[in-house]
Amino acid sequence: MNRRLFFLIGALAAFLLAYPVAATLILSDVSFLPNPPLVPGGQQHMTAKYAILPSGSTTFIRGHELQMQTTLVNARWNIQIVVDGQNAAQQTATGNAAFVNGALLSYPTSRDVSLIVTIDGIVPQTVGNQVVVIQVEEIDNTGNIVPGSVMTINQPVAEQATAPQVTAFPTLTAPVAMQPPSPTKSPGFLMTACIIALGLGCVIGKRHRV
């Protein structure tokens, strides 16, 4: 009985040693420019530094990879791998996702490995009050997310002040006094007056002759 228990314990220990253990990422520093809250439609710059703490025989499993995502629009990535304080590898990417091959992160546990990730992008016009600036997760060799490896950095979004609505009122002007139109004499009225005057002249002339 004791031998059987000892055998099971030994087999379990061998299995655990052989089973790949996910690396541990720790966010050691992060900075934003401009500082949060983020402004929808505005340019945003973020730099995050991660320390990789090994949980197995190496700092990172060679067959795994890091997947990084962001909701920033038109994102541009710059990823710097630092080993023992020296730049070891660098890669760039564009879009909402970037990947780092595990071979670039896999070193003996005696080495100090860290990751510096820089993202430049545009804050989305979101209806929520949070934006996922970066999410990092470890992907195993079957394409699945390693449990417990997801790290997310969210930032609040500034409330957009709505411009006050202005009601347009008609422009009021001082009343203008209306002047009555000047009477005008039509040509027919002038012709009639001339005929009457000519007739009176003829009558008066005849009386004088008599």
Backbone hydrogen bonds in HBPLUS format (Angstrom, degrees):
<---DONOR---> <-ACCEPTOR-->    atom                        ^
c    i                          cat <-CA-CA->   ^        H-A-AA   ^      H-
h    n   atom  resd res      DA  || num        DHA   H-A  angle D-A-AA Bond
n    s   type  num  typ     dist DA aas  dist angle  dist       angle   num
A0005-LEU N   A0001-MET O   3.02 MM   4  6.23 161.0  2.05 147.7 152.5     1
A0006-PHE N   A0002-ASN O   2.88 MM   4  6.03 156.0  1.94 144.4 151.6     2
A0007-PHE N   A0003-ARG O   2.85 MM   4  6.08 149.8  1.94 145.2 153.5     3
A0008-LEU N   A0004-ARG O   3.00 MM   4  6.28 157.2  2.05 149.1 154.6     4
A0009-ILE N   A0005-LEU O   2.95 MM   4  6.18 161.2  1.99 150.7 155.8     5
A0010-GLY N   A0006-PHE O   2.95 MM   4  6.11 156.5  2.01 143.7 150.5     6
A0011-ALA N   A0007-PHE O   2.88 MM   4  6.11 158.0  1.93 149.6 155.4     7
A0012-LEU N   A0008-LEU O   2.90 MM   4  6.08 158.6  1.95 147.8 153.7     8
A0013-ALA N   A0009-ILE O   2.94 MM   4  6.15 156.9  2.00 146.9 153.2     9
A0014-ALA N   A0010-GLY O   2.97 MM   4  6.17 157.3  2.02 147.3 153.4    10
A0015-PHE N   A0011-ALA O   2.94 MM   4  6.14 150.3  2.03 143.8 152.1    11
A0016-LEU N   A0012-LEU O   2.96 MM   4  6.20 157.6  2.01 148.6 154.2    12
A0017-LEU N   A0013-ALA O   2.99 MM   4  6.19 152.7  2.07 146.1 153.5    13
A0018-ALA N   A0014-ALA O   2.99 MM   4  6.13 148.6  2.09 141.2 149.7    14
A0019-TYR N   A0015-PHE O   2.85 MM   4  5.92 141.5  2.00 145.0 155.4    15
A0024-THR N   A0053-LEU O   3.01 MM  29  5.03 165.3  2.03 150.5 153.2    16
A0053-LEU N   A0024-THR O   2.74 MM  29  5.03 173.3  1.74 161.4 160.5    17
A0026-ILE N   A0051-ALA O   2.91 MM  25  5.16 155.6  1.97 148.4 156.1    18
A0051-ALA N   A0026-ILE O   2.83 MM  25  5.16 163.0  1.85 151.5 153.6    19
A0028-SER N   A0049-LYS O   2.85 MM  21  5.65 151.0  1.94 148.9 158.0    20
A0049-LYS N   A0029-ASP O   2.78 MM  20  5.11 165.6  1.80 153.0 152.6    21
A0031-SER N   A0047-THR O   2.91 MM  16  5.38 146.1  2.02 147.3 157.9    22
A0047-THR N   A0031-SER O   3.07 MM  16  5.38 158.8  2.11 145.5 150.7    23
A0033-LEU N   A0045-HIS O   2.86 MM  12  5.04 150.9  1.95 148.9 150.8    24
A0045-HIS N   A0033-LEU O   2.88 MM  12  5.04 143.7  2.01 137.9 149.4    25
A0038-LEU N   A0156-PRO O   2.87 MM 118  6.24 156.7  1.92 159.8 152.4    26
A0158-ALA N   A0038-LEU O   2.71 MM 120  5.66 172.0  1.72 156.6 157.8    27
A0042-GLY N   A0039-VAL O   2.90 MM   3  5.37 158.6  1.95 142.5 143.6    28
A0041-GLY N   A0123-VAL O   2.79 MM  82  5.14 165.0  1.82 135.3 139.9    29
A0123-VAL N   A0042-GLY O   2.92 MM  81  5.58 167.6  1.93 161.8 162.7    30
A0044-GLN N   A0121-GLY O   2.75 MM  77  5.47 154.9  1.81 166.9 167.3    31
A0121-GLY N   A0044-GLN O   3.02 MM  77  5.47 159.8  2.06 154.1 160.4    32
A0046-MET N   A0119-ILE O   2.92 MM  73  5.28 157.4  1.97 154.8 160.5    33
A0119-ILE N   A0046-MET O   2.87 MM  73  5.28 160.1  1.91 153.3 159.7    34
A0048-ALA N   A0117-VAL O   2.83 MM  69  5.24 163.1  1.86 154.5 159.7    35
A0117-VAL N   A0048-ALA O   2.79 MM  69  5.24 168.8  1.80 164.0 165.5    36
A0050-TYR N   A0115-LEU O   2.72 MM  65  5.02 164.1  1.74 153.0 158.7    37
A0115-LEU N   A0050-TYR O   2.75 MM  65  5.02 154.6  1.81 150.1 157.3    38
A0052-ILE N   A0113-VAL O   3.11 MM  61  5.73 170.6  2.12 153.0 152.0    39
A0059-THR N   A0107-TYR O   2.76 MM  48  5.28 154.3  1.82 151.5 159.7    40
A0064-HIS N   A0061-ILE O   3.08 MM   3  5.47 160.6  2.12 113.3 119.5    41
A0102-GLY N   A0064-HIS O   2.89 MM  38  5.07 123.7  2.21 150.5 148.5    42
A0065-GLU N   A0139-ILE O   3.06 MM  74  5.33 149.6  2.15 145.1 153.4    43
A0139-ILE N   A0065-GLU O   2.82 MM  74  5.33 174.2  1.82 165.6 167.6    44
A0066-LEU N   A0100-VAL O   2.93 MM  34  5.05 160.5  1.97 146.4 151.0    45
A0100-VAL N   A0066-LEU O   2.93 MM  34  5.05 151.5  2.01 141.0 148.1    46
A0067-GLN N   A0137-GLU O   2.84 MM  70  5.37 174.6  1.84 167.3 169.2    47
A0137-GLU N   A0067-GLN O   2.94 MM  70  5.37 152.5  2.02 152.2 160.9    48
A0068-MET N   A0098-ALA O   2.80 MM  30  5.15 165.0  1.83 165.5 165.4    49
A0098-ALA N   A0068-MET O   2.82 MM  30  5.15 148.9  1.92 146.3 152.8    50
A0069-GLN N   A0135-GLN O   2.92 MM  66  5.19 151.4  2.00 141.1 150.5    51
A0135-GLN N   A0069-GLN O   2.84 MM  66  5.19 141.1  1.99 145.2 152.1    52
A0070-THR N   A0096-ASN O   2.97 MM  26  5.17 146.6  2.08 141.7 143.7    53
A0071-THR N   A0132-VAL O   3.03 MM  61  5.64 159.4  2.07 176.9 170.5    54
A0073-VAL N   A0122-ILE O   2.79 MM  49  4.86 167.0  1.81 149.2 146.4    55
A0122-ILE N   A0073-VAL O   2.91 MM  49  4.86 159.6  1.96 137.6 144.2    56
A0095-GLY N   A0075-ALA O   2.93 MM  20  5.11 153.2  2.01 146.6 146.5    57
A0076-ARG N   A0120-ASP O   2.82 MM  44  5.22 143.6  1.95 144.9 156.9    58
A0120-ASP N   A0076-ARG O   3.04 MM  44  5.22 149.7  2.14 140.6 150.1    59
A0077-TRP N   A0093-ALA O   2.74 MM  16  4.92 178.7  1.74 152.8 152.7    60
A0093-ALA N   A0077-TRP O   3.29 MM  16  4.92 151.0  2.38 119.4 121.1    61
A0078-ASN N   A0118-THR O   2.92 MM  40  5.07 143.0  2.06 147.6 151.8    62
A0118-THR N   A0078-ASN O   2.87 MM  40  5.07 156.4  1.92 148.2 155.4    63
A0079-ILE N   A0091-GLN O   2.85 MM  12  5.34 173.8  1.86 175.1 174.6    64
A0091-GLN N   A0079-ILE O   3.00 MM  12  5.34 154.8  2.06 148.0 155.8    65
A0080-GLN N   A0116-ILE O   2.84 MM  36  5.03 169.8  1.85 152.5 156.1    66
A0116-ILE N   A0080-GLN O   2.81 MM  36  5.03 168.0  1.82 155.0 158.9    67
A0081-ILE N   A0089-ALA O   2.83 MM   8  5.15 178.7  1.83 158.7 159.1    68
A0088-ALA N   A0081-ILE O   2.79 MM   7  5.57 172.2  1.79 158.3 160.0    69
A0089-ALA N   A0081-ILE O   3.44 MM   8  5.15 158.7  2.48 129.7 132.4    70
A0082-VAL N   A0114-SER O   2.99 MM  32  5.20 170.1  2.00 140.3 143.5    71
A0114-SER N   A0082-VAL O   2.87 MM  32  5.20 155.4  1.93 154.5 159.6    72
A0083-VAL N   A0086-GLN O   2.81 MM   3  5.30 158.7  1.85 159.5 155.8    73
A0086-GLN N   A0083-VAL O   3.00 MM   3  5.30 165.1  2.02 114.3 119.0    74
A0084-ASP N   A0112-ASP O   2.68 MM  28  4.82 165.4  1.70 147.9 152.8    75
A0104-LEU N   A0101-ASN O   3.05 MM   3  5.73 148.7  2.15 116.7 124.3    76
A0105-LEU N   A0102-GLY O   2.97 MM   3  5.17 149.4  2.07 105.0 114.8    77
A0106-SER N   A0102-GLY O   3.02 MM   4  6.07 116.6  2.44 146.7 163.4    78
A0111-ARG N   A0108-PRO O   2.95 MM   3  5.77 170.3  1.96 127.3 129.9    79
A0126-THR N   A0124-PRO O   2.95 MM   2  5.45 126.4  2.24 106.2  90.3    80
A0157-VAL N   A0129-ASN O   3.13 MM  28  5.11 144.3  2.26 120.1 120.8    81
A0131-VAL N   A0155-GLN O   2.88 MM  24  5.39 150.1  1.97 147.9 157.7    82
A0155-GLN N   A0131-VAL O   2.97 MM  24  5.39 149.5  2.06 143.0 152.7    83
A0133-VAL N   A0153-ILE O   2.95 MM  20  5.79 140.9  2.10 155.8 167.6    84
A0153-ILE N   A0134-ILE O   2.81 MM  19  5.41 160.4  1.85 167.2 172.2    85
A0136-VAL N   A0151-MET O   2.75 MM  15  5.16 159.1  1.79 156.1 160.1    86
A0151-MET N   A0136-VAL O   2.77 MM  15  5.16 156.0  1.83 154.4 162.0    87
A0146-VAL N   A0138-GLU O   2.82 MM   8  5.57 171.1  1.83 158.9 160.9    88
A0140-ASP N   A0144-ASN O   2.87 MM   4  5.59 163.5  1.89 163.5 164.5    89
A0143-GLY N   A0140-ASP O   3.07 MM   3  5.47 166.8  2.09 116.2 119.4    90
A0149-SER N   A0146-VAL O   3.14 MM   3  5.70 147.0  2.25 147.2 144.3    91
A0189-PHE N   A0186-SER O   3.12 MM   3  5.40 126.9  2.42 105.0 117.4    92
A0190-LEU N   A0186-SER O   3.36 MM   4  6.75 155.9  2.42 150.7 156.8    93
A0191-MET N   A0187-PRO O   3.06 MM   4  6.28 154.3  2.13 147.2 154.1    94
A0192-THR N   A0188-GLY O   3.06 MM   4  6.25 158.3  2.11 146.7 151.8    95
A0193-ALA N   A0189-PHE O   3.09 MM   4  6.30 160.2  2.13 148.1 153.1    96
A0194-CYS N   A0190-LEU O   3.14 MM   4  6.33 153.1  2.22 145.0 151.5    97
A0195-ILE N   A0191-MET O   3.14 MM   4  6.40 154.7  2.20 147.1 153.4    98
A0196-ILE N   A0192-THR O   3.08 MM   4  6.34 162.5  2.11 154.0 157.9    99
A0197-ALA N   A0193-ALA O   3.08 MM   4  6.25 163.6  2.11 147.5 151.9   100
A0198-LEU N   A0194-CYS O   3.01 MM   4  6.17 154.7  2.07 146.1 152.8   101
A0199-GLY N   A0195-ILE O   3.00 MM   4  6.25 152.2  2.08 146.9 154.3   102
A0200-LEU N   A0196-ILE O   3.04 MM   4  6.32 160.5  2.08 154.1 158.7   103
A0201-GLY N   A0197-ALA O   3.12 MM   4  6.30 151.1  2.21 142.0 149.7   104
A0202-CYS N   A0198-LEU O   3.17 MM   4  6.44 150.4  2.26 143.0 150.0   105
A0203-VAL N   A0199-GLY O   3.16 MM   4  6.44 159.2  2.20 151.3 156.1   106
A0204-ILE N   A0200-LEU O   3.04 MM   4  6.23 167.4  2.06 153.1 156.2   107
A0205-GLY N   A0201-GLY O   3.04 MM   4  6.16 153.4  2.11 142.8 150.2   108
A0206-LYS N   A0202-CYS O   3.09 MM   4  6.37 150.4  2.18 146.6 153.5   109
A0207-ARG N   A0203-VAL O   3.20 MM   4  6.52 158.0  2.25 151.5 156.6   110
A0208-HIS N   A0204-ILE O   3.29 MM   4  6.54 154.1  2.36 146.1 152.2   111
A0209-ARG N   A0205-GLY O   3.27 MM   4  6.50 145.3  2.39 140.2 149.0   112
A0209-ARG N   A0206-LYS O   3.13 MM   3  5.12 122.3  2.48  94.7 109.2   113
A0210-VAL N   A0206-LYS O   3.15 MM   4  6.44 149.9  2.25 150.2 157.5   114
